[in-house]
């Protein structure tokens, strides 16, 4: 959604904040970077992790 400026009917449920972010990307105010699940600290408590993975984070 952040890189595709075309609005589709099936994406109507997407909140305004995502369209706002898409506009920021288009205007080159922000640049999104991919972050793998292994490096995503924000998701640490959203799913069970093995002990080794938990200790690494």
Secondary structure, DSSP 8 states (H G I E B T S, - for coil): --S-----GGGTTS-HHHHHHHHHHHTTS-------GGG-GGGTTTS---HHHHHH-
